[in-house]
Amino acid sequence: MSAIAARPTRVRHIVLWLTVLLYMVTYFDRVMISTAMPSIQKEFAFDDVTVGWILGAFQLSYFLFQIPGGWLGDRIGPRRMLTYIVLWWSAFTAMTALMWSASSMIVCRFLFGMGEASAFPNATRSLSRWMLPSERGWAQGVTHAGARLGGAITPVMVAFLILHFTWHAPFIIFALVGIVWAAVWHWYYRDNPSEHRSINEAERKMIHDALGEPPKRKIIPWGSILRSPQMWTLSATYFCYGYALNMFLTWFPKYLDASRGMSLTQMGIFASLPLAAGVIGDIAGGWFSDEIIKRTGRVKFARKVVAVTGFLIAAVCCPFATLESDPYISTALFCASVFGLELVVGNAWAVSLDVGGNYAGTVSSVMNTLGNMGSFIMAVATGYIVRDFGWNPAFYVVAALSLLGAILFLFVDASRQIHKEPPAAPAG
């Protein structure tokens, strides 16, 4: 009985799975417009350039508010911050269904992006005081797997709802899901593990021994962060990732409709498959990275080898996917591309924990800002590339940036923190 009593509880794992659900909700809400867009486009007669600006409005806001959102989360804590922002973006998710023109939709999607911008940095911050260092790669992999799973099942659900109701229905339904999540999070989560009623002394001690005391001061060391070459190298790799991955989140359903001539039902299924492959990539990337660390103790090598391999897979497979005429072989190659990209993401976010330490929210927000700058440029630029050159060159850009990402990640060192806290003054 004493051995059972001494066994650590697993409150940190419940926190992790709540975070996984959050990642799913973010992708429900951001991906649904891509599947609904052909229906919206037909109703309002938007051209492809207008569609690019509607999709880009979210990405623009998303990258502009990364750093403010990460900074504010580090100041007030992820419990309150995540509750507030999920309620915010859920409101604008529902309001998307009420928009009446391109301008109104652009404004609504911009305001929606303001809320979602803070989600990943603060979710990362929420785990930084709970997850052990040896669990971080897997934790980041499984959270991003939740995002991709949300993205994978959304096209099918949205297509079903549009066929049986209208394109407005999914925006209302998914907004309600977000509101429920916010209520559960605020009730269960605590910023400091020692404040949680359900955690026992064994788990509390295990976390404390691994992570130490939370910092007393809340001053963000912006100078150290922004002067760090490693910060900008990591961010540049995430720019490449953001551009490449978001092609499949925003324009891919439209590509299947316009270039491959698929019906709404076919589009829902085929758009889901690469993101489903991404779920596997997320889990595999984090798992492989943590296993390498456990076997070798080499954090720098583990993060790097998995991420570089993933980028190279995408760089090779994406061009062949666009040139393949058979839709099944083409989709398989697109699936391999997204699988490769998702080997990257868990490691990139694990690195932000590794090098960010107590300021992981701010560090990850800087990284994610550059990633979403890439997403914004992709969303808008693709409309012009498709109009002037066609679909294949749009995917060639994805392949080129994947190759560049592989090269840049070679210079990332996950074993070196960006900002080291000064040693505590001796007692007495």
C-alpha positions as CSV (number, residue, x, y, z in Angstrom):
1,M,0.0,0.0,0.0
2,S,2.9,2.4,0.8
3,A,4.4,1.7,-2.7
4,I,1.1,2.5,-4.3
5,A,0.8,5.7,-2.3
6,A,4.3,6.7,-3.3
7,R,3.6,6.2,-7.0
8,P,3.4,9.6,-8.8
9,T,0.0,10.7,-10.0
10,R,-0.4,11.6,-13.7
11,V,-2.0,15.0,-13.5
12,R,0.6,16.3,-16.0
13,H,-0.7,13.8,-18.6
14,I,-4.3,15.1,-18.1
15,V,-2.9,18.6,-18.6
16,L,-1.2,17.3,-21.8
17,W,-4.4,15.8,-23.2
18,L,-6.3,18.9,-22.5
19,T,-3.7,20.7,-24.5
20,V,-4.0,18.2,-27.3
21,L,-7.7,19.0,-27.4
22,L,-6.9,22.7,-27.6
23,Y,-4.7,22.0,-30.6
24,M,-7.5,20.1,-32.2
25,V,-9.9,23.0,-31.6
26,T,-7.5,25.5,-33.2
27,Y,-7.4,23.4,-36.4
28,F,-11.2,22.8,-36.5
29,D,-11.6,26.5,-36.5
30,R,-8.9,27.5,-38.9
31,V,-9.2,24.7,-41.5
32,M,-12.9,24.7,-42.0
33,I,-12.9,27.9,-44.1
34,S,-10.6,26.2,-46.6
35,T,-13.1,23.4,-47.2
36,A,-16.1,25.8,-47.2
37,M,-14.3,28.3,-49.5
38,P,-15.5,26.7,-52.8
39,S,-19.1,27.1,-51.6
40,I,-18.4,30.6,-50.3
41,Q,-16.7,31.5,-53.5
42,K,-19.6,30.4,-55.6
43,E,-22.1,32.4,-53.4
44,F,-20.1,35.6,-53.5
45,A,-18.3,35.2,-56.8
46,F,-14.9,35.8,-55.3
47,D,-11.9,35.4,-57.6
48,D,-8.7,33.5,-56.5
49,V,-6.8,36.7,-55.6
50,T,-9.7,37.7,-53.3
51,V,-9.8,34.3,-51.8
52,G,-6.0,34.6,-51.1
53,W,-6.6,37.8,-49.2
54,I,-9.4,36.3,-47.1
55,L,-7.2,33.4,-46.2
56,G,-4.3,35.7,-45.7
57,A,-6.1,38.0,-43.3
58,F,-6.1,35.2,-40.7
59,Q,-2.4,34.5,-41.3
60,L,-1.5,38.3,-41.2
61,S,-3.2,38.7,-37.8
62,Y,-1.8,35.4,-36.6
63,F,1.8,36.4,-37.2
64,L,1.4,40.0,-36.0
65,F,0.0,39.0,-32.6
66,Q,2.3,36.0,-31.8
67,I,4.8,38.0,-29.8
68,P,2.3,40.2,-27.9
69,G,0.3,37.1,-27.1
70,G,3.3,35.1,-25.9
71,W,4.5,38.1,-23.8
72,L,1.1,38.6,-22.2
73,G,0.8,34.9,-21.5
74,D,4.1,34.9,-19.7
75,R,2.8,37.8,-17.6
76,I,-0.6,36.6,-16.6
77,G,-0.2,32.8,-16.9
78,P,-1.6,30.3,-19.4
79,R,-4.6,29.4,-17.4
80,R,-6.2,32.8,-17.8
81,M,-4.7,33.6,-21.2
82,L,-5.9,30.5,-22.9
83,T,-9.4,30.8,-21.4
84,Y,-9.7,34.4,-22.7
85,I,-8.4,33.8,-26.2
86,V,-10.4,30.6,-26.9
87,L,-13.6,32.5,-26.0
88,W,-12.5,35.4,-28.2
89,W,-11.8,33.4,-31.3
90,S,-14.8,31.1,-30.8
91,A,-17.0,34.3,-31.0
92,F,-15.4,35.3,-34.3
93,T,-15.6,31.7,-35.6
94,A,-19.4,32.0,-35.2
95,M,-19.5,35.5,-36.7
96,T,-17.8,34.3,-39.9
97,A,-21.1,32.7,-40.8
98,L,-22.8,36.1,-40.7
99,M,-20.4,37.9,-43.0
100,W,-21.8,39.5,-46.2
101,S,-18.9,40.6,-48.4
102,A,-15.2,40.1,-49.0
103,S,-14.3,43.1,-46.8
104,S,-16.4,42.0,-43.9
105,M,-15.0,38.5,-44.1
106,I,-11.4,39.8,-44.2
107,V,-12.0,41.9,-41.1
108,C,-13.7,39.0,-39.3
109,R,-10.9,36.5,-40.1
110,F,-8.3,39.1,-39.0
111,L,-10.0,39.4,-35.6
112,F,-10.3,35.6,-35.4
113,G,-6.5,35.4,-36.0
114,M,-5.8,37.8,-33.2
115,G,-7.2,35.2,-30.7
116,E,-5.6,32.1,-32.3
117,A,-2.2,33.8,-32.5
118,S,-1.6,33.3,-28.8
119,A,-2.7,29.7,-28.7
120,F,0.5,27.7,-29.5
121,P,2.9,30.0,-27.5
122,N,0.7,29.8,-24.4
123,A,0.0,26.1,-24.8
124,T,3.8,25.6,-25.0
125,R,4.1,27.8,-21.9
126,S,1.4,25.8,-20.1
127,L,3.4,22.6,-20.6
128,S,6.8,24.1,-19.7
129,R,6.1,23.9,-15.9
130,W,4.5,20.4,-16.2
131,M,6.3,18.2,-18.7
132,L,9.7,16.6,-17.8
133,P,12.5,17.3,-20.2
134,S,12.5,13.7,-21.3
135,E,8.8,14.0,-22.2
136,R,9.0,17.2,-24.2
137,G,9.6,15.8,-27.7
138,W,6.8,13.4,-27.3
139,A,4.5,16.0,-25.8
140,Q,5.1,18.4,-28.6
141,G,4.7,15.6,-31.1
142,V,1.3,14.5,-29.7
143,T,0.0,18.0,-29.3
144,H,0.7,18.8,-32.9
145,A,-0.7,15.4,-33.9
146,G,-3.9,16.6,-32.2
147,A,-3.7,19.7,-34.4
148,R,-3.3,17.7,-37.6
149,L,-5.9,15.2,-36.5
150,G,-8.3,18.1,-36.1
151,G,-7.2,19.4,-39.5
152,A,-7.6,15.9,-41.1
153,I,-11.2,15.3,-39.9
154,T,-12.4,18.8,-40.4
155,P,-12.7,18.7,-44.2
156,V,-14.9,15.5,-44.0
157,M,-17.1,17.0,-41.2
158,V,-17.4,20.3,-43.0
159,A,-18.3,18.7,-46.3
160,F,-21.0,16.7,-44.6
161,L,-22.5,19.7,-42.8
162,I,-22.5,21.8,-46.0
163,L,-24.2,19.0,-48.0
164,H,-26.9,18.6,-45.3
165,F,-27.2,22.2,-44.2
166,T,-25.3,25.2,-45.6
167,W,-21.7,26.5,-45.4
168,H,-22.7,28.5,-42.4
169,A,-23.4,25.5,-40.1
170,P,-19.9,24.4,-39.3
171,F,-18.8,27.8,-38.1
172,I,-21.6,27.9,-35.5
173,I,-21.1,24.3,-34.3
174,F,-17.3,24.5,-33.9
175,A,-17.6,27.8,-32.0
176,L,-19.6,26.0,-29.4
177,V,-16.8,23.3,-29.1
178,G,-14.3,26.0,-28.3
179,I,-16.5,27.5,-25.6
180,V,-16.8,24.2,-23.8
181,W,-13.1,23.6,-23.9
182,A,-12.4,27.1,-22.4
183,A,-14.7,26.3,-19.4
184,V,-13.1,22.9,-18.7
185,W,-9.5,24.4,-19.0
186,H,-10.2,27.2,-16.5
187,W,-11.7,24.7,-14.1
188,Y,-8.9,22.1,-14.2
189,Y,-5.6,23.7,-15.1
190,R,-3.2,25.5,-12.8
191,D,-0.1,27.5,-13.8
192,N,2.0,25.9,-11.0
193,P,1.8,22.2,-10.4
194,S,2.1,22.8,-6.6
195,E,-1.3,24.6,-6.7
196,H,-3.2,21.6,-8.2
197,R,-5.4,19.7,-5.8
198,S,-5.1,16.3,-7.6
199,I,-1.3,16.1,-7.8
200,N,0.4,14.0,-5.1
201,E,3.7,14.6,-3.4
202,A,5.6,12.1,-5.6
203,E,4.6,13.7,-8.9
204,R,5.1,17.2,-7.4
205,K,8.7,16.2,-6.4
206,M,9.4,14.6,-9.7
207,I,8.5,17.8,-11.5
208,H,10.3,20.0,-9.1
209,D,13.5,18.0,-9.2
210,A,13.5,18.2,-13.0
211,L,12.4,21.8,-13.5
212,G,13.2,23.6,-10.2
213,E,11.3,26.5,-8.8
214,P,9.3,28.7,-11.2
215,P,10.9,32.2,-11.6
216,K,9.8,34.8,-9.2
217,R,10.3,37.7,-11.6
218,K,8.2,38.2,-14.7
219,I,10.6,40.5,-16.6
220,I,11.1,39.1,-20.1
221,P,14.8,39.2,-21.2
222,W,14.0,40.7,-24.7
223,G,17.6,41.7,-25.2
224,S,19.0,38.2,-24.8
225,I,16.3,36.7,-26.9
226,L,16.4,39.2,-29.8
227,R,20.2,39.3,-30.0
228,S,20.5,35.5,-30.2
229,P,21.6,34.2,-33.6
230,Q,20.1,30.9,-32.6
231,M,16.7,32.5,-32.0
232,W,16.7,33.8,-35.6
233,T,18.0,30.6,-37.1
234,L,15.3,28.6,-35.4
235,S,12.7,31.2,-36.5
236,A,14.0,31.0,-40.1
237,T,13.5,27.3,-40.2
238,Y,10.0,27.8,-38.9
239,F,9.3,30.3,-41.7
240,C,10.1,27.6,-44.2
241,Y,7.9,25.1,-42.3
242,G,5.0,27.6,-42.0
243,Y,5.0,28.4,-45.7
244,A,5.1,24.8,-46.7
245,L,2.7,23.2,-44.3
246,N,0.0,25.9,-44.6
247,M,-0.3,25.2,-48.3
248,F,-2.1,22.0,-47.3
249,L,-4.2,23.8,-44.6
250,T,-5.4,26.7,-46.8
251,W,-5.1,26.1,-50.6
252,F,-5.1,22.3,-50.9
253,P,-8.9,21.8,-51.0
254,K,-9.1,24.5,-53.6
255,Y,-6.3,22.8,-55.6
256,L,-8.3,19.6,-55.6
257,D,-11.4,21.4,-56.7
258,A,-9.8,23.5,-59.4
259,S,-6.9,21.5,-60.7
260,R,-8.0,17.9,-60.1
261,G,-11.8,18.5,-60.7
262,M,-13.0,16.7,-57.5
263,S,-16.5,16.9,-56.2
264,L,-17.2,18.3,-52.7
265,T,-17.3,14.8,-51.2
266,Q,-14.1,13.7,-52.9
267,M,-12.4,17.0,-51.9
268,G,-13.3,16.4,-48.3
269,I,-11.8,13.0,-48.3
270,F,-8.6,13.7,-50.3
271,A,-7.9,16.9,-48.4
272,S,-8.0,15.0,-45.2
273,L,-5.5,12.3,-46.2
274,P,-2.2,14.4,-46.1
275,L,-3.2,15.9,-42.7
276,A,-3.9,12.3,-41.4
277,A,-0.4,11.4,-42.6
278,G,0.8,14.5,-40.6
279,V,-0.7,13.0,-37.5
280,I,1.6,10.0,-37.8
281,G,4.5,12.4,-38.6
282,D,3.9,14.4,-35.5
283,I,3.9,11.4,-33.2
284,A,6.8,9.8,-34.9
285,G,8.9,12.9,-34.9
286,G,8.6,13.5,-31.2
287,W,9.0,9.9,-30.3
288,F,12.1,9.3,-32.4
289,S,13.7,12.5,-31.0
290,D,13.1,11.5,-27.4
291,E,14.2,8.0,-28.0
292,I,17.5,9.2,-29.4
293,I,18.0,11.5,-26.4
294,K,17.3,8.6,-24.0
295,R,19.8,6.3,-25.8
296,T,22.5,8.9,-26.5
297,G,21.9,11.9,-24.2
298,R,22.5,14.1,-27.3
299,V,19.7,16.6,-27.4
300,K,21.3,18.7,-30.2
301,F,21.8,15.7,-32.5
302,A,18.3,14.2,-31.7
303,R,16.3,17.3,-32.6
304,K,18.4,18.0,-35.7
305,V,18.5,14.6,-37.3
306,V,14.8,14.1,-37.2
307,A,13.9,17.6,-38.4
308,V,16.4,17.7,-41.3
309,T,15.1,14.3,-42.4
310,G,11.6,15.5,-42.4
311,F,12.3,18.6,-44.4
312,L,14.2,16.6,-47.0
313,I,11.3,14.1,-47.4
314,A,9.0,17.1,-48.2
315,A,11.5,18.6,-50.6
316,V,11.7,15.4,-52.6
317,C,8.1,14.3,-52.6
318,C,6.2,17.5,-53.2
319,P,7.3,18.2,-56.8
320,F,6.6,14.6,-57.9
321,A,3.2,14.8,-56.3
322,T,2.2,17.7,-58.5
323,L,3.5,16.1,-61.7
324,E,1.8,12.7,-61.1
325,S,-1.4,12.4,-63.1
326,D,-2.9,9.5,-61.1
327,P,-4.8,11.0,-58.2
328,Y,-4.1,8.2,-55.8
329,I,-0.3,8.2,-56.4
330,S,-0.3,12.0,-56.3
331,T,-2.1,12.0,-53.0
332,A,0.2,9.4,-51.5
333,L,3.2,11.6,-52.4
334,F,1.4,14.6,-50.9
335,C,0.8,12.5,-47.8
336,A,4.6,11.8,-47.6
337,S,5.3,15.5,-48.0
338,V,3.1,16.4,-45.0
339,F,4.4,13.4,-43.0
340,G,7.9,14.8,-43.6
341,L,7.0,18.3,-42.6
342,E,5.3,17.0,-39.4
343,L,8.5,15.2,-38.4
344,V,9.9,18.8,-38.1
345,V,7.2,20.5,-36.0
346,G,7.4,18.6,-32.8
347,N,11.2,19.0,-32.7
348,A,11.0,22.7,-33.5
349,W,8.6,23.3,-30.6
350,A,10.7,21.0,-28.3
351,V,13.7,23.2,-29.2
352,S,11.8,26.3,-28.1
353,L,11.3,24.6,-24.7
354,D,14.9,23.4,-24.6
355,V,16.4,26.8,-25.4
356,G,13.6,29.0,-23.9
357,G,13.5,27.6,-20.4
358,N,11.3,29.8,-18.2
359,Y,10.7,32.1,-21.2
360,A,9.5,29.4,-23.5
361,G,6.3,31.3,-24.2
362,T,8.2,34.3,-25.5
363,V,10.8,32.3,-27.4
364,S,8.1,30.1,-29.1
365,S,6.1,33.2,-29.9
366,V,9.1,34.7,-31.8
367,M,9.6,31.5,-33.6
368,N,5.9,31.1,-34.5
369,T,5.8,34.8,-35.6
370,L,8.3,34.0,-38.4
371,G,6.5,30.8,-39.2
372,N,3.2,32.6,-39.6
373,M,4.8,35.3,-41.6
374,G,5.6,32.5,-44.0
375,S,2.0,31.3,-43.8
376,F,0.7,34.8,-44.6
377,I,3.1,35.2,-47.6
378,M,2.1,31.8,-48.9
379,A,-1.7,32.5,-48.6
380,V,-1.5,35.7,-50.5
381,A,1.3,34.8,-52.9
382,T,-0.3,31.5,-54.0
383,G,-3.3,33.4,-55.4
384,Y,-1.1,35.4,-57.7
385,I,1.2,32.4,-58.6
386,V,-1.8,30.3,-59.5
387,R,-3.3,33.1,-61.5
388,D,-0.2,33.9,-63.5
389,F,1.7,30.5,-63.6
390,G,-0.6,27.7,-62.6
391,W,-0.7,25.3,-59.7
392,N,2.6,23.3,-60.2
393,P,4.9,26.3,-59.6
394,A,3.0,27.0,-56.3
395,F,4.1,23.6,-55.0
396,Y,7.6,24.0,-56.4
397,V,8.0,26.9,-54.0
398,V,7.0,24.6,-51.2
399,A,9.7,22.1,-52.1
400,A,12.4,24.8,-52.4
401,L,11.6,26.2,-48.9
402,S,11.6,22.7,-47.5
403,L,15.1,22.2,-48.8
404,L,16.1,25.6,-47.3
405,G,14.6,24.6,-44.0
406,A,16.7,21.4,-43.9
407,I,19.9,23.4,-44.4
408,L,19.0,26.0,-41.8
409,F,18.1,23.4,-39.1
410,L,21.7,22.1,-39.3
411,F,22.7,25.2,-37.4
412,V,20.2,24.9,-34.6
413,D,21.6,23.8,-31.2
414,A,19.0,22.6,-28.8
415,S,21.5,22.1,-26.0
416,R,22.2,25.8,-25.5
417,Q,19.7,28.0,-23.8
418,I,19.1,31.5,-25.2
419,H,19.0,33.1,-21.8
420,K,20.5,31.7,-18.6
421,E,19.2,33.0,-15.3
422,P,21.9,34.5,-13.1
423,P,22.8,32.3,-10.1
424,A,20.8,32.9,-7.0
425,A,22.4,35.0,-4.2
426,P,23.7,32.9,-1.3
427,A,21.4,32.7,1.7
428,G,22.2,34.9,4.6
